[in-house]
Amino acid sequence: MSEYVFKLPDLGEGTVESEIGEWFIKVGDQVNEEDVVGTMMTDKAAVELSSPVSGRVVKLAGEPGDIVAVGAALVTFETDATAVAPDDGATAESDAVAATPAPVAAPETPARPRAAGRQRIVTSPAIRRRAKEAGIDLSTVQGSGPGGRITRADFDALVAGGGAIEPTSVKPSNEVREIKVIGLRRIIAERMSAAKREIPHFAYVEELDITELEALRRHLNEQSPDDRLTLLPFLGLALIRALREFPQCNATYDKDRNVVLQYDAVNLGVATQTPDGLKVPVVHHAETLDLKGLAREMKRVAAAARDNSAKKSELMGSTITITSLGKLGGIASTPVINAPEVGIIGVNRAVERPMVVNGQIAVRLMMNLSSSFDHRFVDGYDAAAMIQRIREMLEHPATIFI
């Protein structure tokens, strides 16, 4: 018997330390080479780490939420064969660790010989957590993703087919659960707090008559039923057009250098609710896309964020963000700016209301457009003028395409 110390590898992007997201093993477990032992959290994603050896777990670096430095001991194994622990400065490659960021599709590589035993379960941390809560054994699930990865669709189909055990009755309970704020939820909490603490938000809400826009949307969907449009790509296209007149809103603030960076490119962030929490995938160079191209990209990056298949580059670099609560949109909202950006635009629920049109009462489809701007760099007048420019285009949708 010998001892093998698996040290935290370099996860890239200048990371010097990382937070333990979740363990899939415990002390005493027998682990096979390439089994996923847990996840480490970076600013952008959960990174799955695989065991470089087969052996019994004798020590873990800490609990979920604890911070581990790159090169520090992560897992200690007791192995049958003699193994040499990697140097302190070893990277993921020299550690022979199959460390694949959860949102990144890893390239196909020849499989290494595996020790006999359980097969590696390839899926996202969110699916693992949901399976654990539902009492589902993922080893029985056939994944449809690359390399047999269990996707969100696979898991949802299993649950819909009765794979999860639903409670048959509700019993009184005084149980109180402590939920440690770790991983993506911790990052969200820190960033939201910093944004509200450091950025003086200027909120502006404008009412829109989207009757004509909705008629156009329905007409286009009837023409292409397999490529259906929501309101968001219309808003995105109108926003892109408006930013040509208000470039100060398509910017980020570098507080370390005290510099505002204005961009020609519109890298459009799409606030997306996922099982792991709020993510903002990015449509890069949205200004180069037409309506249907923008709609497809927005749908694609949002889906990738939800199933953790998004690349790191698709989760960073946004210059302005749009957000929507969908059918839960409410009357108005005050979205929190996605720092270091200086503006965010949000849509609310559309409802039919009686309105006065040319001196006559008519039923119109109305919707509020909510927005927030960094008042340090965007004046209230400019913010209001840009939103009203977007309103003009959405109320007369033909002008979006001129």
FENMO-V516068 format. One record per residue. N is the residue number from 1. RES is the residue in one letter. D_FIRST is the distance of its C-alpha to the first C-alpha in whole Angstrom. Layout:
BEGIN
n=N res=RES d_first=D_FIRST
n=N res=RES d_first=D_FIRST
END
This chain:
BEGIN
n=1 res=M d_first=0
n=2 res=S d_first=4
n=3 res=E d_first=7
n=4 res=Y d_first=10
n=5 res=V d_first=13
n=6 res=F d_first=16
n=7 res=K d_first=19
n=8 res=L d_first=23
n=9 res=P d_first=24
n=10 res=D d_first=28
n=11 res=L d_first=30
n=12 res=G d_first=33
n=13 res=E d_first=37
n=14 res=G d_first=36
n=15 res=T d_first=34
n=16 res=V d_first=32
n=17 res=E d_first=31
n=18 res=S d_first=30
n=19 res=E d_first=30
n=20 res=I d_first=28
n=21 res=G d_first=30
n=22 res=E d_first=28
n=23 res=W d_first=24
n=24 res=F d_first=24
n=25 res=I d_first=20
n=26 res=K d_first=19
n=27 res=V d_first=17
n=28 res=G d_first=15
n=29 res=D d_first=16
n=30 res=Q d_first=14
n=31 res=V d_first=15
n=32 res=N d_first=16
n=33 res=E d_first=16
n=34 res=E d_first=20
n=35 res=D d_first=20
n=36 res=V d_first=22
n=37 res=V d_first=21
n=38 res=G d_first=24
n=39 res=T d_first=27
n=40 res=M d_first=28
n=41 res=M d_first=32
n=42 res=T d_first=34
n=43 res=D d_first=38
n=44 res=K d_first=39
n=45 res=A d_first=36
n=46 res=A d_first=33
n=47 res=V d_first=30
n=48 res=E d_first=27
n=49 res=L d_first=24
n=50 res=S d_first=21
n=51 res=S d_first=17
n=52 res=P d_first=17
n=53 res=V d_first=13
n=54 res=S d_first=12
n=55 res=G d_first=10
n=56 res=R d_first=10
n=57 res=V d_first=13
n=58 res=V d_first=12
n=59 res=K d_first=15
n=60 res=L d_first=19
n=61 res=A d_first=21
n=62 res=G d_first=24
n=63 res=E d_first=26
n=64 res=P d_first=29
n=65 res=G d_first=31
n=66 res=D d_first=29
n=67 res=I d_first=30
n=68 res=V d_first=27
n=69 res=A d_first=28
n=70 res=V d_first=27
n=71 res=G d_first=24
n=72 res=A d_first=22
n=73 res=A d_first=19
n=74 res=L d_first=20
n=75 res=V d_first=16
n=76 res=T d_first=13
n=77 res=F d_first=10
n=78 res=E d_first=7
n=79 res=T d_first=6
n=80 res=D d_first=5
n=81 res=A d_first=7
n=82 res=T d_first=7
n=83 res=A d_first=10
n=84 res=V d_first=13
n=85 res=A d_first=14
n=86 res=P d_first=18
n=87 res=D d_first=21
n=88 res=D d_first=23
n=89 res=G d_first=26
n=90 res=A d_first=24
n=91 res=T d_first=26
n=92 res=A d_first=25
n=93 res=E d_first=25
n=94 res=S d_first=23
n=95 res=D d_first=20
n=96 res=A d_first=21
n=97 res=V d_first=22
n=98 res=A d_first=24
n=99 res=A d_first=26
n=100 res=T d_first=29
n=101 res=P d_first=32
n=102 res=A d_first=33
n=103 res=P d_first=37
n=104 res=V d_first=36
n=105 res=A d_first=36
n=106 res=A d_first=33
n=107 res=P d_first=35
n=108 res=E d_first=33
n=109 res=T d_first=31
n=110 res=P d_first=29
n=111 res=A d_first=26
n=112 res=R d_first=23
n=113 res=P d_first=21
n=114 res=R d_first=19
n=115 res=A d_first=17
n=116 res=A d_first=19
n=117 res=G d_first=19
n=118 res=R d_first=22
n=119 res=Q d_first=24
n=120 res=R d_first=24
n=121 res=I d_first=27
n=122 res=V d_first=29
n=123 res=T d_first=32
n=124 res=S d_first=33
n=125 res=P d_first=32
n=126 res=A d_first=36
n=127 res=I d_first=35
n=128 res=R d_first=32
n=129 res=R d_first=34
n=130 res=R d_first=37
n=131 res=A d_first=35
n=132 res=K d_first=33
n=133 res=E d_first=36
n=134 res=A d_first=38
n=135 res=G d_first=35
n=136 res=I d_first=35
n=137 res=D d_first=32
n=138 res=L d_first=31
n=139 res=S d_first=29
n=140 res=T d_first=33
n=141 res=V d_first=35
n=142 res=Q d_first=36
n=143 res=G d_first=36
n=144 res=S d_first=39
n=145 res=G d_first=38
n=146 res=P d_first=36
n=147 res=G d_first=33
n=148 res=G d_first=34
n=149 res=R d_first=34
n=150 res=I d_first=35
n=151 res=T d_first=38
n=152 res=R d_first=40
n=153 res=A d_first=43
n=154 res=D d_first=40
n=155 res=F d_first=39
n=156 res=D d_first=43
n=157 res=A d_first=44
n=158 res=L d_first=41
n=159 res=V d_first=43
n=160 res=A d_first=46
n=161 res=G d_first=46
n=162 res=G d_first=45
n=163 res=G d_first=41
n=164 res=A d_first=41
n=165 res=I d_first=42
n=166 res=E d_first=45
n=167 res=P d_first=46
n=168 res=T d_first=49
n=169 res=S d_first=51
n=170 res=V d_first=51
n=171 res=K d_first=50
n=172 res=P d_first=51
n=173 res=S d_first=48
n=174 res=N d_first=47
n=175 res=E d_first=44
n=176 res=V d_first=43
n=177 res=R d_first=40
n=178 res=E d_first=39
n=179 res=I d_first=38
n=180 res=K d_first=36
n=181 res=V d_first=38
n=182 res=I d_first=35
n=183 res=G d_first=35
n=184 res=L d_first=38
n=185 res=R d_first=40
n=186 res=R d_first=40
n=187 res=I d_first=41
n=188 res=I d_first=44
n=189 res=A d_first=45
n=190 res=E d_first=44
n=191 res=R d_first=46
n=192 res=M d_first=49
n=193 res=S d_first=49
n=194 res=A d_first=50
n=195 res=A d_first=52
n=196 res=K d_first=54
n=197 res=R d_first=54
n=198 res=E d_first=55
n=199 res=I d_first=57
n=200 res=P d_first=61
n=201 res=H d_first=61
n=202 res=F d_first=64
n=203 res=A d_first=64
n=204 res=Y d_first=67
n=205 res=V d_first=68
n=206 res=E d_first=70
n=207 res=E d_first=72
n=208 res=L d_first=72
n=209 res=D d_first=74
n=210 res=I d_first=72
n=211 res=T d_first=74
n=212 res=E d_first=75
n=213 res=L d_first=71
n=214 res=E d_first=70
n=215 res=A d_first=73
n=216 res=L d_first=71
n=217 res=R d_first=68
n=218 res=R d_first=69
n=219 res=H d_first=71
n=220 res=L d_first=68
n=221 res=N d_first=66
n=222 res=E d_first=68
n=223 res=Q d_first=69
n=224 res=S d_first=65
n=225 res=P d_first=63
n=226 res=D d_first=60
n=227 res=D d_first=60
n=228 res=R d_first=61
n=229 res=L d_first=61
n=230 res=T d_first=61
n=231 res=L d_first=63
n=232 res=L d_first=60
n=233 res=P d_first=61
n=234 res=F d_first=64
n=235 res=L d_first=63
n=236 res=G d_first=61
n=237 res=L d_first=64
n=238 res=A d_first=66
n=239 res=L d_first=64
n=240 res=I d_first=63
n=241 res=R d_first=67
n=242 res=A d_first=68
n=243 res=L d_first=65
n=244 res=R d_first=67
n=245 res=E d_first=70
n=246 res=F d_first=68
n=247 res=P d_first=65
n=248 res=Q d_first=64
n=249 res=C d_first=63
n=250 res=N d_first=60
n=251 res=A d_first=58
n=252 res=T d_first=55
n=253 res=Y d_first=55
n=254 res=D d_first=53
n=255 res=K d_first=53
n=256 res=D d_first=52
n=257 res=R d_first=54
n=258 res=N d_first=57
n=259 res=V d_first=58
n=260 res=V d_first=59
n=261 res=L d_first=58
n=262 res=Q d_first=60
n=263 res=Y d_first=59
n=264 res=D d_first=61
n=265 res=A d_first=58
n=266 res=V d_first=58
n=267 res=N d_first=54
n=268 res=L d_first=55
n=269 res=G d_first=52
n=270 res=V d_first=52
n=271 res=A d_first=51
n=272 res=T d_first=49
n=273 res=Q d_first=47
n=274 res=T d_first=44
n=275 res=P d_first=42
n=276 res=D d_first=40
n=277 res=G d_first=43
n=278 res=L d_first=46
n=279 res=K d_first=45
n=280 res=V d_first=47
n=281 res=P d_first=47
n=282 res=V d_first=49
n=283 res=V d_first=52
n=284 res=H d_first=52
n=285 res=H d_first=56
n=286 res=A d_first=57
n=287 res=E d_first=61
n=288 res=T d_first=60
n=289 res=L d_first=60
n=290 res=D d_first=63
n=291 res=L d_first=63
n=292 res=K d_first=61
n=293 res=G d_first=59
n=294 res=L d_first=58
n=295 res=A d_first=58
n=296 res=R d_first=55
n=297 res=E d_first=53
n=298 res=M d_first=53
n=299 res=K d_first=52
n=300 res=R d_first=49
n=301 res=V d_first=48
n=302 res=A d_first=48
n=303 res=A d_first=46
n=304 res=A d_first=44
n=305 res=A d_first=43
n=306 res=R d_first=43
n=307 res=D d_first=40
n=308 res=N d_first=38
n=309 res=S d_first=39
n=310 res=A d_first=41
n=311 res=K d_first=40
n=312 res=K d_first=40
n=313 res=S d_first=43
n=314 res=E d_first=45
n=315 res=L d_first=44
n=316 res=M d_first=45
n=317 res=G d_first=49
n=318 res=S d_first=51
n=319 res=T d_first=55
n=320 res=I d_first=56
n=321 res=T d_first=55
n=322 res=I d_first=57
n=323 res=T d_first=56
n=324 res=S d_first=57
n=325 res=L d_first=56
n=326 res=G d_first=58
n=327 res=K d_first=60
n=328 res=L d_first=59
n=329 res=G d_first=60
n=330 res=G d_first=63
n=331 res=I d_first=66
n=332 res=A d_first=65
n=333 res=S d_first=61
n=334 res=T d_first=60
n=335 res=P d_first=57
n=336 res=V d_first=55
n=337 res=I d_first=55
n=338 res=N d_first=52
n=339 res=A d_first=51
n=340 res=P d_first=52
n=341 res=E d_first=55
n=342 res=V d_first=58
n=343 res=G d_first=59
n=344 res=I d_first=58
n=345 res=I d_first=60
n=346 res=G d_first=60
n=347 res=V d_first=62
n=348 res=N d_first=63
n=349 res=R d_first=64
n=350 res=A d_first=67
n=351 res=V d_first=70
n=352 res=E d_first=73
n=353 res=R d_first=76
n=354 res=P d_first=80
n=355 res=M d_first=81
n=356 res=V d_first=84
n=357 res=V d_first=85
n=358 res=N d_first=88
n=359 res=G d_first=90
n=360 res=Q d_first=88
n=361 res=I d_first=86
n=362 res=A d_first=83
n=363 res=V d_first=79
n=364 res=R d_first=77
n=365 res=L d_first=73
n=366 res=M d_first=72
n=367 res=M d_first=69
n=368 res=N d_first=68
n=369 res=L d_first=66
n=370 res=S d_first=64
n=371 res=S d_first=63
n=372 res=S d_first=61
n=373 res=F d_first=62
n=374 res=D d_first=61
n=375 res=H d_first=64
n=376 res=R d_first=63
n=377 res=F d_first=63
n=378 res=V d_first=65
n=379 res=D d_first=69
n=380 res=G d_first=70
n=381 res=Y d_first=73
n=382 res=D d_first=70
n=383 res=A d_first=68
n=384 res=A d_first=71
n=385 res=A d_first=72
n=386 res=M d_first=69
n=387 res=I d_first=69
n=388 res=Q d_first=72
n=389 res=R d_first=72
n=390 res=I d_first=69
n=391 res=R d_first=71
n=392 res=E d_first=74
n=393 res=M d_first=72
n=394 res=L d_first=71
n=395 res=E d_first=74
n=396 res=H d_first=75
n=397 res=P d_first=73
n=398 res=A d_first=74
n=399 res=T d_first=74
n=400 res=I d_first=71
n=401 res=F d_first=71
n=402 res=I d_first=74
END
